[in-house]
Amino acid sequence: MKVFIQTAITLFLLQSITCGAAQAQKIIPGHSLIIALPGKTLLAQDRDLLKEIQPGGVLLLGNNISNRQQTLNLVAAIKRTVSGKAFSGALPLIYVDQEGGRVNRLRLDNAPSASSLGAEGSEGKIRDTAIAYARAARERGIEVVIAPVLDLKVPGSRAIGDRAFSDDPEIAWLFGKRFMDGILQEGLLPVVKHFPGHGAAIEDSHVQLAHLNLTGQALEDTLLPFKNAVDATVPAVLVGHIACPALDPEFPDTPATLSRAMVTGILREQWGYDGFIMTDDMNMKAVKGALEDLVVRSLRAGCDAVIICEHNPALLRKIVRTIALEAENDPQFLDMLRQSRQRLDRFSSRIFPVDIQPEAATAVATQTPRQPGSGQETIIQHKVAAGDTLSKLAVRYGTTTETIRQYNNKNSDVIGIGETLHIPGN
């Protein structure tokens, strides 16, 4: 069976689709998946799986994270296994859920919930909290933070509750926007969730299908934070396992993750969103059926990537095979994968390419004064840390990126963690 799966995948990888006028682009079925791994280190069988299916993303869960250095080592190993290089922005992208409160995957000591931040009402504190989360993620090699929650805070909600900023849609969006700003400021990408809105659903989609039984103004209020996020060109949207009869009257019990009416009809066509769309975890009990079929249905609905948190190598291989065979038999589905690949490329291109080194340490800068002639000039020896970019260093030390490149004989802006840069300053 494994030989057959690998053969099907290999045959499919030989297909290429023209992207633009002259560039041929291969569509890899695994790029449609964001998977999880079982532990804090990468074992031989994990490497084999990653090499074979080539996922577009890896979601780090609590069982993958103990401290900064361990996580950085794991991320570097994942990147090198799949792409041969440990650059941020190279596939697979590394994701983490870091909302704060009860969703604190990075195990930070200070991680207030969205509800407590919303109660304080300080936009500055919300942004600063997101900056702190993003810095902690960046120091661990993580590139994408699956937050903020844009659901409304509704009494009785089992899944959301204190994960939401406010019950007021305008305030929920304002605070969510400040959180997004903090993530983006640190060079990471935020993902808003859970479209079309989980707050007003009584059921918890972790254990059963959630229903958003709203119409009229109440439904518009629930959708407003997501519509505003789309208008603000948010990098990515996560859709939830939430059925909404008013948005998909033909299939009233179909969750958004499987609903073409909601994903393509509303997000893509009505709202004009051409960013990256991913599903919530497809192992949640809200969705039922063969996982490989659910994945294909999600992709056909218009999602670009499907999250699968259960680590089941045999099933993951079967899913990749199913995607490949589906694309071989259906040119329309193949074209959808091509469009998703283009969106994935645009999404990943927003991440600045920094080399992720497992031996990375905290940045160290020393100053060596010298007299070049007319005035006193300082040459700063800066040891590159995770998240450093030439543009950020230029601002910090009062110079330009071009000058830094010249002093370090660089032809591009790519820098590596642990690398020592010589930066002139006055």
C-alpha positions in Angstrom: 0.0 0.0 0.0 2.8 2.4 0.9 4.5 1.8 -2.4 1.2 2.5 -4.2 0.7 5.7 -2.3 4.2 6.9 -3.0 3.8 6.1 -6.7 0.6 8.0 -6.9 2.1 11.0 -5.2 5.3 10.8 -7.4 3.2 10.7 -10.6 1.2 13.7 -9.5 4.2 15.7 -8.5 5.5 15.3 -12.1 2.5 17.4 -13.3 3.1 21.1 -13.5 0.9 24.1 -14.0 1.9 27.2 -15.8 2.0 30.1 -13.4 2.3 33.4 -15.2 3.7 33.6 -18.7 6.7 31.3 -18.4 7.2 29.9 -15.0 6.1 26.3 -14.4 4.9 25.6 -10.9 4.5 22.2 -9.3 1.4 21.6 -7.2 2.2 19.4 -4.2 -0.8 17.8 -2.5 0.8 18.1 1.0 0.9 21.9 0.7 -2.9 21.8 1.4 -2.2 20.4 4.9 -1.1 21.9 8.2 -0.2 19.0 10.4 0.9 18.4 14.0 3.9 16.3 15.2 4.0 14.0 18.3 6.8 15.3 20.4 9.5 17.9 21.3 12.1 16.4 19.0 12.0 15.1 15.4 12.4 11.4 15.2 13.5 9.4 12.2 9.9 8.4 11.4 8.8 12.0 11.6 11.5 13.0 9.1 10.4 10.3 6.7 6.8 11.5 6.9 7.7 15.1 6.4 9.9 14.3 3.4 7.2 12.2 1.9 4.1 14.4 2.2 5.8 17.8 2.3 3.1 19.7 4.3 2.5 23.3 3.8 2.5 24.0 7.5 3.2 22.5 10.9 1.1 23.5 13.9 3.0 23.4 17.2 0.9 22.2 20.1 1.5 22.1 23.8 3.3 18.7 23.5 5.8 20.2 21.1 6.9 23.1 23.3 8.9 23.2 26.5 11.3 26.1 26.2 12.7 28.6 23.6 15.8 26.7 22.6 14.1 23.3 22.4 11.4 24.8 20.2 13.9 26.6 18.0 15.8 23.3 17.5 12.6 21.5 16.5 11.6 24.2 14.1 15.0 24.2 12.4 14.9 20.4 12.1 11.4 20.6 10.5 12.4 23.2 8.0 15.6 21.5 7.0 13.9 18.2 6.6 11.3 19.5 4.1 13.0 22.3 2.3 16.7 21.7 3.0 17.0 25.1 4.5 15.9 26.7 7.8 14.7 30.1 6.5 11.6 31.7 7.9 9.1 31.9 5.1 10.3 28.6 3.6 7.8 25.8 3.7 6.5 24.3 5.9 5.4 27.5 7.7 5.3 27.1 11.5 2.1 28.0 13.3 1.0 28.3 16.9 -2.2 29.1 18.8 -1.3 31.9 21.1 -4.4 33.8 22.2 -3.5 34.1 25.9 -5.6 32.9 28.8 -6.5 29.3 28.5 -4.9 29.1 25.0 -1.3 29.7 25.9 0.8 27.2 23.8 4.0 29.1 24.4 3.7 28.6 28.2 4.3 32.3 28.9 4.1 33.5 32.5 2.2 36.6 31.5 -0.6 35.7 29.1 -3.8 37.5 29.9 -7.0 36.3 28.2 -8.7 38.4 25.5 -11.7 38.9 27.9 -9.5 40.4 30.6 -7.7 42.7 28.1 -11.1 43.7 26.8 -12.4 44.5 30.2 -9.4 46.8 30.8 -10.1 48.5 27.5 -6.5 49.6 26.8 -5.7 49.5 23.1 -2.1 50.0 23.9 -1.9 47.1 26.3 -3.6 44.8 23.8 -1.1 45.8 21.2 1.8 45.4 23.6 0.5 42.0 24.7 0.4 40.8 21.1 3.9 42.1 20.6 5.1 40.1 23.5 3.4 37.0 22.2 4.9 37.6 18.7 8.4 38.1 20.1 8.2 34.9 22.1 7.0 33.1 19.0 9.6 34.6 16.7 12.4 33.7 19.2 11.3 30.1 18.8 11.2 30.2 15.0 7.4 30.4 14.7 6.1 32.5 11.8 2.3 32.5 12.1 0.1 33.2 15.2 -3.4 31.8 14.9 -5.1 34.7 16.7 -6.9 37.0 17.4 -10.3 35.6 18.1 -12.9 37.9 16.5 -15.9 36.0 17.8 -18.3 38.0 20.1 -18.4 37.4 23.8 -21.9 35.9 24.4 -23.1 34.4 27.7 -23.4 30.7 27.6 -20.8 30.1 24.9 -18.9 27.0 25.8 -16.2 27.2 23.2 -15.4 31.0 23.3 -16.3 32.7 26.5 -13.2 34.5 27.9 -11.4 34.0 24.6 -13.4 36.9 23.1 -12.6 40.6 23.6 -16.1 42.0 23.8 -19.8 41.5 23.1 -19.8 44.7 21.0 -18.9 44.0 17.4 -17.2 47.4 16.9 -15.1 47.0 20.0 -14.3 43.3 19.2 -12.9 44.5 15.9 -11.0 47.5 17.3 -9.3 45.3 19.9 -8.7 42.5 17.4 -7.2 45.0 15.1 -4.8 46.2 17.8 -3.8 42.6 18.4 -3.2 42.1 14.7 -1.1 45.3 14.6 1.1 43.9 17.4 1.7 40.6 15.6 2.5 42.3 12.3 4.8 44.8 14.0 7.1 41.9 15.0 7.2 40.5 11.4 4.8 37.6 12.1 1.4 36.9 10.5 -1.9 36.8 12.4 -4.8 34.6 11.5 -8.3 35.8 12.6 -10.8 33.2 13.8 -13.5 31.6 13.8 -15.5 32.7 10.8 -18.5 33.1 10.6 -18.5 33.5 14.4 -18.5 31.0 17.2 -19.5 33.2 20.1 -23.3 33.0 19.6 -23.3 29.2 19.1 -24.2 27.3 22.3 -22.5 24.1 21.2 -18.7 23.6 21.4 -17.4 22.6 18.0 -14.6 20.6 19.8 -17.3 18.0 20.8 -20.2 18.6 18.4 -21.3 20.7 15.4 -22.0 24.3 16.4 -25.0 26.2 15.0 -25.1 29.9 14.4 -28.9 30.4 14.4 -28.9 34.1 13.8 -30.6 36.4 11.2 -30.9 40.1 10.5 -28.9 42.6 12.6 -27.7 39.9 15.1 -26.0 38.0 12.2 -24.6 41.2 10.7 -23.1 42.1 14.1 -21.5 38.7 14.4 -20.0 39.0 10.9 -18.9 42.6 11.2 -15.4 41.9 12.8 -14.6 39.4 10.1 -15.8 41.7 7.3 -13.7 44.5 8.7 -10.7 42.2 8.9 -11.1 41.2 5.3 -11.4 44.9 4.3 -8.2 45.5 6.2 -6.5 42.7 4.1 -5.8 40.4 7.0 -3.2 37.8 6.0 -5.4 34.8 6.8 -8.8 33.7 8.0 -9.6 30.5 9.9 -13.1 29.1 9.3 -14.8 27.2 12.1 -17.0 24.1 12.3 -20.1 26.3 12.5 -23.3 25.8 10.6 -25.3 28.9 9.7 -28.7 28.3 8.0 -29.0 31.9 7.0 -25.7 31.9 5.2 -26.1 28.4 3.6 -29.8 27.7 3.4 -29.4 24.9 1.0 -27.2 23.0 3.5 -28.2 24.3 6.9 -26.3 21.7 8.8 -23.0 22.0 6.9 -20.2 23.7 8.8 -18.4 26.6 7.3 -15.3 24.4 6.9 -17.2 22.4 4.3 -19.6 25.1 3.0 -18.9 26.5 -0.5 -21.7 29.0 0.1 -19.8 30.5 3.1 -16.2 30.2 2.0 -16.4 30.9 -1.7 -19.8 32.6 -1.8 -19.3 35.0 1.0 -15.5 35.3 1.8 -14.3 35.0 -1.8 -17.0 36.4 -4.0 -19.2 38.7 -1.9 -16.4 40.1 0.3 -13.7 39.9 -2.4 -11.1 38.2 -0.1 -8.2 36.6 -1.9 -6.1 35.9 1.2 -5.2 32.6 2.7 -8.1 30.6 4.2 -7.6 27.6 6.5 -10.0 25.3 8.5 -10.1 24.6 12.1 -8.8 21.2 13.2 -10.6 18.6 11.1 -10.1 16.1 14.0 -12.7 17.9 16.1 -15.9 16.0 16.7 -18.1 18.6 14.9 -17.3 17.0 11.6 -18.0 13.4 10.8 -16.9 11.1 8.0 -13.8 9.8 6.4 -11.1 12.4 7.0 -9.7 12.1 3.5 -13.1 12.9 2.1 -13.6 15.8 4.5 -10.3 17.3 3.5 -11.3 17.2 -0.2 -14.7 18.8 0.6 -13.0 21.6 2.5 -10.6 22.3 -0.4 -13.6 22.2 -2.9 -15.4 24.7 -0.6 -12.6 27.2 -1.2 -10.3 26.6 1.7 -6.5 26.7 0.9 -5.3 24.6 3.8 -6.8 22.1 6.3 -5.5 21.7 9.8 -5.1 18.1 11.0 -3.9 17.8 14.6 -4.1 14.0 15.1 -0.7 12.5 14.3 -1.6 9.4 12.2 1.1 8.9 9.5 -0.9 6.2 7.6 -3.9 8.4 7.5 -1.9 11.5 6.5 -0.4 9.6 3.6 -3.9 8.4 2.6 -5.1 12.0 2.6 -2.3 13.2 0.4 -3.0 10.3 -2.0 -6.7 11.2 -2.1 -5.9 14.8 -2.9 -3.5 13.7 -5.7 -5.9 11.3 -7.3 -8.8 13.8 -7.0 -6.7 16.4 -8.8 -5.6 13.9 -11.5 -9.3 13.1 -12.3 -10.7 16.7 -12.1 -9.0 19.6 -13.9 -11.3 22.1 -12.0 -10.1 20.8 -8.6 -6.5 20.9 -9.9 -7.0 24.5 -10.8 -8.3 25.2 -7.3 -5.1 23.7 -5.9 -3.1 26.0 -8.2 -4.9 29.0 -6.9 -4.4 27.9 -3.3 -0.7 27.4 -4.0 -0.5 31.0 -5.3 -2.2 32.3 -2.2 0.2 30.2 0.0 3.1 31.7 -1.9 1.8 35.2 -1.3 1.1 34.5 2.3 4.6 33.1 2.9 6.3 35.9 1.0 5.1 38.3 3.6 7.5 36.7 6.1 11.0 38.2 6.1 13.6 35.5 5.2 15.8 35.0 8.3 18.0 32.0 8.8 16.8 29.9 11.8 19.8 28.3 13.5 19.3 25.8 16.4 22.3 27.3 18.2 20.8 30.8 18.1 21.3 32.9 21.2 20.2 36.3 22.4 21.6 39.1 20.3 24.8 40.6 21.5 26.1 44.0 20.3 29.5 45.4 21.1 30.9 48.8 20.1 34.4 49.5 18.7 35.1 53.2 18.2 37.4 54.2 15.4 38.5 57.4 13.6 37.8 57.2 9.9 38.9 60.7 9.2 36.7 63.7 9.7 34.4 62.6 12.6 34.2 59.8 15.2 32.4 56.8 13.9 31.4 53.7 15.8 31.3 50.2 14.2 28.8 48.1 16.0 29.3 44.3 16.0 25.7 43.0 16.2 25.0 39.3 16.6 21.8 38.5 14.7 18.9 37.2 16.7 15.6 35.6 15.6 13.4 38.3 14.2 16.2 40.7 13.2 16.0 42.2 9.7 18.3 44.7 8.0 15.5 47.3 8.0 14.9 47.0 11.7 18.7 47.1 12.4 19.0 50.2 10.2 16.3 52.0 12.2 17.8 50.8 15.5 21.4 52.0 14.7 20.5 55.1 12.7 21.8 53.9 9.3 20.4 52.4 6.1 20.0 48.9 4.8 22.2 49.7 1.9 25.0 50.8 4.2 24.8 47.6 6.3 24.9 45.5 3.1 28.0 47.4 1.9 29.9 47.0 5.2 29.1 43.3 5.2 29.7 42.5 1.5 26.1 41.4 1.0 24.1 41.3 -2.2 20.7 40.8 -0.5 18.9 41.4 2.7 19.1 37.8 3.9 20.8 37.5 7.3 21.3 34.4 9.5 20.7 34.0 13.2 24.1 34.0 15.0 25.8 35.9 12.2 27.8 38.9 13.3 27.1 42.1 11.3 29.3 45.2 11.3 27.1 48.3 11.5 28.4 51.8 11.2 26.9 54.5 13.5 27.7 58.0 14.7 
